[in-house]
Amino acid sequence: MQESTASVNGALTKPESNENRGTQFLILGLIAAAFVYAYFIQPAEGQGTDKGVKSVMRWLVGHWDAVSNYSHGPLIPLISAWLIFRRSKRFMDLWENNDTFKGVCIAVCAVIGLGLAYDAVPKGVSNIMRNVLDVVGWGKYDLQAWTLFLPLFTAIGFYLAEQTPASSKWGLALTAFGVLVFWVAIRGAQQHAVVISFVLLLYGVPLYLWGYQATKWLIFPVAFLFLMVPLNFLDRITIPLANIATSCAGHICNAIGVDVVWKGTEIKSATGAFQFEIAEGCSGIRSLVALGMVTAVYAYTTESSQWKRWAIFFASLPLAVLGNIARVTTILLVAKAFGQEAAGGLYHDYSSFIFFPVALFGMLVFAALLNLNYAQVWKRLIHPTAAPDASSSAPPSPAPANANAQPPGAPESPL
């Protein structure tokens, strides 16, 4: 029997054989196994000790839980996985047409939800989960690490299995660099750098084995993972951000008649009615990091122009600062009107839920301004549409029922 062929741009290509497909899955399996050992089993903290030994992913999830500035961390690998799943035709076809597959996905999502809400589940459920995890020597952070990154590996596997392998020398260079970073970071117990090597290899290996054309859609979802890496330098800008918020809020209050004085991050009423200190948690760094994550996803999914994507992303910095300035200002105004206890208590705790949506709204307005047709707007301003006169606004007279009918007394038309 003659093997069928397909024509692509005038060239005949043979359909992919089952052997090639099996080789692809074997390669994907080996890569996944190497990643699992390197980042979920290999000790990255506490090496050489009897207790406290952690893999880098267990350390990362624990860092997210301990440092409030990175409380958004668990969402990043899940969002990245979702962005990749959207590009997988096979996954979308199974999701829409296979009820069993959809049920398995829902069950996995339920397990991920239990991992994320581990501390909030009822005590009876948490005890059962703890007993099950003790059997394999896991804790809460181990469960969260595995469940959060499993969808990411699955999404990449689905996507790459649909692509045609093609080698890339740049992928080899990036892979070698990622391995070097991993080796140096493990030797020096630098967990932050180990996580960076994870992101580098997550794109470098597919780029080397599948080529740029097959992996170009992975660039943003994988690069998005850099936002989950704890960056120490962000802790150094909390004090400058707090100083900016204090100074701007003080000038605004004085301008509207609420007399305040400030020094550094301390601000108080000129009459002594209230006094606050802008702590690091109120510096706006949390809003900055979270807003940067949201704007990055929004810009990628809604804009096709690269410069617009970067413009929206970088706009998150001033928007977050402005939102925090507004938050601090309103706290001072509430303290003036209702006292320090009301402003520093209930309003302080819930004010962030008010001004983060304001910052998001500012981002949407900025994106709309980028896509506004200014030439058309200017044309309408220069040449406004003239208002219709009274005669043109009158309804037209109805046409005669018979178009060939002649008015009375008129001569007949010649045949």
N, C-alpha and C positions, 0 to 999 in steps of 0.2 A: 504494500500500500504506500502510495506516495505521501510524504509528509507535507502538510499544508503550510503555506507561507503567507505572510502579510506584507503589504507594500507601505512603506513610510517614506514620503518625499521621493518617490520613484525608486527607492532601493528595497530589495527583498530582504526580509529578516525572518528568521525561524522563530516560532514560539518558544518560550522558555520551557525547558524540560523539567521534569520532576527532580532529576538529580541536581540541577542548579538550584532549584528551590530548596531542596534539602540541605545543600551546602550553605545557603544563606542562613537558614535557621540554625545550623550548627555553629556558624560564625557568631551569630547573635547570642546564642546560648553561652559560648565560651567567653565572649566579651562581658556578658551580664554576670557570669560567675566570677570573673576577675574583679569587676567593680564591687560585687557583694563582699568578697574577701577583703579587698583593700580598704573599703570605707565603712563596712558594717561589722567586721570581725577583727581586723588588724588593730592592735592597741595604738591609740594616738595620744593618750593621757594616762599617767600613772604607770608607765613601763618600769619594770623591775621592782614593783611593789606587790604585796600580797592582796591589797584591796584598793578600790578606787580606779581600777583599770577600765578605761572606756574606749570604745571605737570613736572615730571622729564624728559620725552621725549621731551617736548617743550624746556626745559632748555638745554638738550643735543644737540639738533639740532642747537639752537642758539649759543651754545658754539663752535660747529664746524664752524659756519659761522664767528664768531668773532675772533677766534684764528687760525692763518694761519697754525700752526703746525698740526692741525687736519682737514684741508680742505678735506682730503680723507675720513673723517668719513662717509658721506652718502653712500659710496660704500660698506662699510663693511656688513651691514645687507642684502644688495642686493646680494652680493657674497655668504654670508652664505645661503640665501634662494636658490640660484642656486645650490650650492653643495648638498642641501637636495633634491631638485626637481630631481636631477640626479639619486637618489636612489629610487624614487617612480615609480614603474612600472605602476600604474594606471594613474598617471599624464602623463607619456610619451606616454601611449597608447591613451589617449584622445587627446594629442597634435598632434599625428601623424594621427589619424583617424577621429577626430571630428572637422569639420570646424567651427562650432558655438563656441565650447570651445576655439579654437585657436583665433577666433575673439575677444572673451571676454578678453583673456590674452593680446592681442595686445592693446586693449583699456585701460586696466589697466596700461600697460607699458607707454602708451601715457600720462596718468594722472601723473604717477611717473615722467616722463620727464618734464612735466609742473611744477611740484613741485620743481624739481632740478634746472630748468632754470627759476625760478620765476622772478628774477631780469633782465633776458636777453630777455624775451618775449616782443613783441611790446606793446606800452603803451595802445592801445585799448583793447588788450587781458588781460593785467594785471588789467585794470580797471574793466572789467567784472568779473574776478576771485575775485578781492577784494570785489565787491558788493555781490557776491555769498557767500563768506566766512563770511562777516559781518552778514548775516542772522543767522548763527549758532554760532556767536561769535568767529570765528577763525581768525588767522592771517597766515602769510607765514610759520612760524615755526610749527604751528599746522598742516597745510596741509602736510608739508614735513614729520613730525613725523608719521602721520597716513599712508601716502602712502609708506614710506620707510620700515615700519615694517609689513604692511599687507601681502606682499609676504612671509615674514618669517613665520608668523603664519599659512598661507595657506599651505606652504611647509611642516611644521611639522605635520599639520593636515592630509594631504594626506599620509605622511609616516606612521604615527602611526595608521591610520585607516586600514592599510594593515597588521599590526602586531598582534600577539596573546598576550593578557594581561598576565602578570606574575609579582607578587609583589616582591619587593626587599627591604630589611631592610636598605641597604646602601642608597637607594633612599629616604627612609623616613628620615634618618639622614641628608642627604644633603638638603632636603626640609625644615626640621626644622631649620637648620642652616641658610638657605636663608631667611626664614621668620624672624628669629632673627635679621639678618643683616638689613633687610628692616625696621623693627620696630625701631631699634636703630638709623638708618640713617634718617628716617623721623622725629623722635623726635629731633634729633640734627641738622636737616636741612643740612645734608651732602649729596649733590647730587651725588658726585662721588660714594659713598658707595651704594646709592640706585640703581645706574646703575649696580654695581657689583652684588647686590642681584638679579637683573633681570636675569643676565646670570646664576647665580647659580640655580635659580628656573626653568629657562627654560630647564635645563637638569635634575634637581632633581625631579621634578614632573613626567615627563615621565619615569624616571628610577624607581620611586616608583610604578607606576601603570602598567608599561609594562615590567619591568625587564631589566637586562643587555643585554641579547642576542638580544632583540628587539631594544635596543637603543644604542648599541655600535657604530653604524654608525653615530650617532648624536654627538659624543664626539668632534670631530674636528670642524664641522661647528658651534657648540655652543661655544666651547672654542675660536674660531676665533673672536667671538664678544668681547672678552676682549680687542682687539686692538682698539675698538671704545671708550673705557673708557678714558677720559682725566686724565693723570697721572701728578701730580704736580712735581714729582721729575725729570721729563724730563727737566723742565725749569731750574733746578739747574745745569745740565750738559752742557748747551749751552755755558757758558763761558769757561770751560775746553776744549770743542771741538773747539771753536774759537781759543784758545791759541795753540792747536795742529796744526790746519790748518795754522795759521800765522807762527809758528816756522818752520814747514816742508817746506812751500812755500819759506820762507826766505833762508833756507839752500840750496834748489834746485836752486833758482835764483843766489845765490852767487857761486854755483858750476859751473854754465854754463856761468858765466861772467857778470851777471846783478847784480851789487852791490846794496844791500838794507840793511837797518838796521831796527830793530823792537824792540818793547817793549810791552809786553802784547799782546793786539789785534791790536796795531797800527804798521803799516809797511810803510816805505817810501824809496824812492830812496836815495842813498848816495849823489847824486848830487842835490837833491831837485827837480827833474823833476816831481815826483808824490808822493802822500801820500794817504793812505787808512786806514780805521779802519774797522776791521772785526766785523760787528754787529751780534746780536743774530740770525737774520734771515739768515745770511750766515755761521752759525756755522755747518751746515750739519744736524741739527736735523730733518728738514722736509724730507730730502732724507732718513735719517735713518728710520723714521717711515713708510714712503711710501714704501721703499724697503723691510722692514720687512714684510709688508702686502703682497706684490707681491711674495716674496720668500716663504712665508708660503703656499700660494695657489698653487704655482708651485710645491713645494716639495710634497704636499699632493696628487696632481692629477697625478704626474709622477713617484713617487717612492713608492715602496711597503715595503721597509725596514725602520723601525723606526729610526735607528741611522743615516741613510742617510738623512732622512727628517730633523732631528734636526741639523745635520751638515750644511745642506744648509741654514737653517733658521738662525743659529748663524753666518754664513759667511756673512750675510747682514750687520753686524756691521762694520767689517774692510773694506768691499767693499764700503759702504757709506762714511766712513772716507777718504779712498783713492780717491774716486771720488770728494769729496769736496776739498781735497788738490790739486788735479789736476785743479779744477776750479779756485781756488784762484791763483795758479801759473800762469795760462794762462791769468788771468786778469792783473797780474803784467807785463807779457810779452807784452800784447797788449798796456798797458800804456807806456811801454818803447818804443815801435815801433810807436804808433799812438797818444800818449798823454793821459792824465788822463781823459779828457772829453769823449773820445771814449770808453775807457775801463770801466769807471764808469757809463756810460749811456747805450747805445744800447747793447754792448757786455755783460755787467753785467746782464741786464734784461733777456737775452736769453741764457746765458751760461748754466743755469741749465737744459735746454732742450737738451743740448749736452751731459752733463756728466752723467745724470741719465740713458740714454740708455747705456752709457759705463759701468756703474755699473751693469746694467742688463746683459750686455754681459759677464762681469766678473762672474756673478752668473751662467750663462749657461756654461761657461768654467769650473768652479769649479764642477758643477754637472756632466759634461762629464768626468772629471778626476776621480770622485768618482766611476763611472761605467766602467772605463777602465779596461780591463783584463791585469793586469800588468805581470802576469805569462807568458802569450802568447807574450807580447811585449818583455820581457826579453829573452824568448826563441828565438825570431827572431833576437835579437841583438847578442846573443851568437852564434847561428847557422844560419847565413843568408843563404838564398836559393842560391845554386850554379847556375851560369849562364849556360845555355845550350850550348854545343859545336856545331861546324858547322855541323858535321854529323847528330846530332840529330835534327838540325833545317831544314834539307833537307826534302822536301815533300816525303811521301811514294809513292812507285811505285804502279800504278793501278793494281788491281787484274784481272786475266783473266776472260773473260765473262763467260766461262764455267769452273766451278771448277773441273769437272771430265776430262777435256781435257788433253791429254798427250802432252808433247813437241815432236817436230818432231824427228823421229829416236828412240824414247824410246820404250822399250818393253811394250806390253799391260799388264795391271794388270789382275790378275786372278779374275774370277767371284767369 
